[in-house]
Amino acid sequence: MKKLVLIVSAFVAGVMHSTAQDPNEVLGGLINEADYFELGRQYPVLSNKAGLHPMLKSLAEAVLYNASNDPEKTCESIGNLLNNHQDELGFVNSMGMLVMLANNMVKMGRFDEAENILAGVVNNPAVREHAPEQLMAVLDQTYDKTSIYKGHPATQM
Protein backbone atom coordinates (compact mmCIF):
# COMPACT_ATOMS: atom_id res chain seq x y z
CA MET A 1 0.00 0.00 0.00
CA LYS A 2 2.85 2.38 0.85
CA LYS A 3 4.40 1.69 -2.55
CA LEU A 4 1.14 2.50 -4.29
CA VAL A 5 0.80 5.79 -2.38
CA LEU A 6 4.39 6.71 -3.27
CA ILE A 7 3.83 5.87 -6.94
CA VAL A 8 0.59 7.86 -7.08
CA SER A 9 2.23 10.78 -5.25
CA ALA A 10 5.16 10.77 -7.66
CA PHE A 11 2.78 10.65 -10.62
CA VAL A 12 0.65 13.52 -9.30
CA ALA A 13 3.77 15.58 -8.55
CA GLY A 14 5.04 14.95 -12.08
CA VAL A 15 1.73 15.94 -13.64
CA MET A 16 1.54 19.10 -11.53
CA HIS A 17 5.11 20.00 -12.49
CA SER A 18 4.53 19.43 -16.21
CA THR A 19 1.34 21.52 -16.24
CA ALA A 20 2.97 24.33 -14.25
CA GLN A 21 5.98 24.52 -16.58
CA ASP A 22 6.93 27.93 -17.97
CA PRO A 23 5.15 28.47 -21.33
CA ASN A 24 8.38 29.87 -22.78
CA GLU A 25 10.21 26.65 -21.96
CA VAL A 26 7.45 24.49 -23.38
CA LEU A 27 7.10 26.42 -26.66
CA GLY A 28 10.86 26.85 -27.02
CA GLY A 29 11.43 23.16 -26.46
CA LEU A 30 8.78 22.12 -28.97
CA ILE A 31 10.16 24.52 -31.59
CA ASN A 32 13.72 23.30 -31.01
CA GLU A 33 12.59 19.68 -31.26
CA ALA A 34 10.56 20.47 -34.41
CA ASP A 35 7.59 18.74 -32.76
CA TYR A 36 4.99 20.67 -34.73
CA PHE A 37 2.08 18.38 -33.93
CA GLU A 38 2.59 18.88 -30.20
CA LEU A 39 3.30 22.57 -30.77
CA GLY A 40 -0.02 22.85 -32.59
CA ARG A 41 -1.75 21.12 -29.70
CA GLN A 42 -0.07 23.19 -26.97
CA TYR A 43 -0.02 26.60 -28.67
CA PRO A 44 -3.73 27.50 -28.25
CA VAL A 45 -3.42 26.94 -24.50
CA LEU A 46 0.01 28.51 -24.00
CA SER A 47 -0.40 31.51 -26.32
CA ASN A 48 -2.56 33.31 -23.76
CA LYS A 49 -0.46 32.49 -20.70
CA ALA A 50 0.99 35.35 -18.71
CA GLY A 51 4.72 35.69 -19.15
CA LEU A 52 4.88 34.24 -22.65
CA HIS A 53 7.57 36.13 -24.53
CA PRO A 54 6.17 37.92 -27.62
CA MET A 55 9.11 36.74 -29.73
CA LEU A 56 8.39 33.08 -28.91
CA LYS A 57 4.71 33.59 -29.63
CA SER A 58 5.53 35.09 -33.05
CA LEU A 59 8.07 32.36 -33.79
CA ALA A 60 5.59 29.63 -32.87
CA GLU A 61 2.97 31.20 -35.14
CA ALA A 62 5.40 31.40 -38.07
CA VAL A 63 6.48 27.79 -37.61
CA LEU A 64 2.91 26.53 -37.26
CA TYR A 65 1.67 28.42 -40.31
CA ASN A 66 4.62 27.11 -42.30
CA ALA A 67 4.02 23.53 -41.11
CA SER A 68 0.35 23.79 -42.09
CA ASN A 69 1.28 25.11 -45.56
CA ASP A 70 -0.29 28.54 -45.18
CA PRO A 71 2.26 30.71 -47.02
CA GLU A 72 0.36 33.98 -46.69
CA LYS A 73 0.07 33.77 -42.91
CA THR A 74 3.61 32.42 -42.69
CA CYS A 75 4.92 35.49 -44.51
CA GLU A 76 2.89 37.82 -42.28
CA SER A 77 4.21 36.10 -39.15
CA ILE A 78 7.81 36.16 -40.35
CA GLY A 79 7.46 39.83 -41.25
CA ASN A 80 6.22 40.55 -37.74
CA LEU A 81 9.00 38.45 -36.25
CA LEU A 82 11.77 40.15 -38.24
CA ASN A 83 10.35 43.66 -37.80
CA ASN A 84 9.85 43.36 -34.06
CA HIS A 85 12.24 40.70 -32.76
CA GLN A 86 15.24 40.47 -35.08
CA ASP A 87 17.73 41.36 -32.37
CA GLU A 88 16.33 38.68 -30.08
CA LEU A 89 16.39 36.10 -32.86
CA GLY A 90 20.01 36.71 -33.66
CA PHE A 91 21.79 36.70 -36.99
CA VAL A 92 21.61 33.00 -37.91
CA ASN A 93 17.94 32.58 -36.95
CA SER A 94 17.02 35.80 -38.76
CA MET A 95 18.69 34.49 -41.91
CA GLY A 96 16.81 31.21 -41.49
CA MET A 97 13.56 33.15 -41.28
CA LEU A 98 14.46 34.99 -44.50
CA VAL A 99 14.93 31.64 -46.24
CA MET A 100 11.53 30.49 -44.95
CA LEU A 101 10.01 33.81 -46.05
CA ALA A 102 11.47 33.50 -49.56
CA ASN A 103 10.30 29.90 -49.91
CA ASN A 104 6.78 30.89 -48.93
CA MET A 105 6.83 33.83 -51.32
CA VAL A 106 7.73 31.40 -54.10
CA LYS A 107 4.74 29.24 -53.12
CA MET A 108 2.53 32.31 -53.57
CA GLY A 109 4.11 33.27 -56.90
CA ARG A 110 5.87 36.34 -55.49
CA PHE A 111 9.07 35.39 -57.32
CA ASP A 112 10.56 38.83 -57.91
CA GLU A 113 10.02 39.91 -54.33
CA ALA A 114 11.62 36.72 -52.98
CA GLU A 115 14.61 37.09 -55.30
CA ASN A 116 15.08 40.76 -54.37
CA ILE A 117 15.09 40.01 -50.65
CA LEU A 118 17.65 37.24 -51.02
CA ALA A 119 19.80 39.21 -53.47
CA GLY A 120 20.25 41.88 -50.81
CA VAL A 121 21.40 39.20 -48.38
CA VAL A 122 23.65 36.98 -50.48
CA ASN A 123 25.36 39.94 -52.16
CA ASN A 124 26.11 41.62 -48.84
CA PRO A 125 29.81 41.20 -47.96
CA ALA A 126 29.06 41.42 -44.22
CA VAL A 127 26.65 38.49 -44.47
CA ARG A 128 29.17 36.43 -46.43
CA GLU A 129 31.83 37.23 -43.83
CA HIS A 130 29.77 36.33 -40.75
CA ALA A 131 27.40 33.60 -41.93
CA PRO A 132 28.37 30.02 -41.13
CA GLU A 133 29.22 27.97 -44.21
CA GLN A 134 26.08 25.82 -44.01
CA LEU A 135 23.82 28.86 -43.70
CA MET A 136 25.51 30.52 -46.66
CA ALA A 137 24.98 27.37 -48.73
CA VAL A 138 21.25 27.39 -47.91
CA LEU A 139 21.00 31.12 -48.68
CA ASP A 140 22.79 30.62 -52.01
CA GLN A 141 20.61 27.64 -52.97
CA THR A 142 17.41 29.49 -52.13
CA TYR A 143 18.61 32.56 -54.01
CA ASP A 144 19.46 30.43 -57.06
CA LYS A 145 15.97 28.91 -56.96
CA THR A 146 14.26 32.30 -56.71
CA SER A 147 16.47 33.68 -59.50
CA ILE A 148 15.19 30.99 -61.87
CA TYR A 149 11.59 32.07 -61.25
CA LYS A 150 12.27 35.82 -61.38
CA GLY A 151 10.30 37.58 -64.07
CA HIS A 152 7.71 34.83 -64.49
CA PRO A 153 4.11 35.47 -63.60
CA ALA A 154 2.75 33.15 -60.96
CA THR A 155 0.25 31.66 -63.39
CA GLN A 156 3.06 30.27 -65.57
CA MET A 157 4.47 28.10 -62.79
Secondary structure, DSSP 8 states (H G I E B T S, - for coil): -HHHHHHHHHHHHHHHHHHTS-HHHHHHHHHHTT-HHHHHHHHHHHTTSTT--HHHHHHHHHHHHHHTT-HHHHHHHHHHHHHHHHHHH-HHHHHHHHHHHHHHHHHTT-HHHHHHHHHHHHT-HHHHHHS-HHHHHHHHHHHHHHHHHTT--GGG-
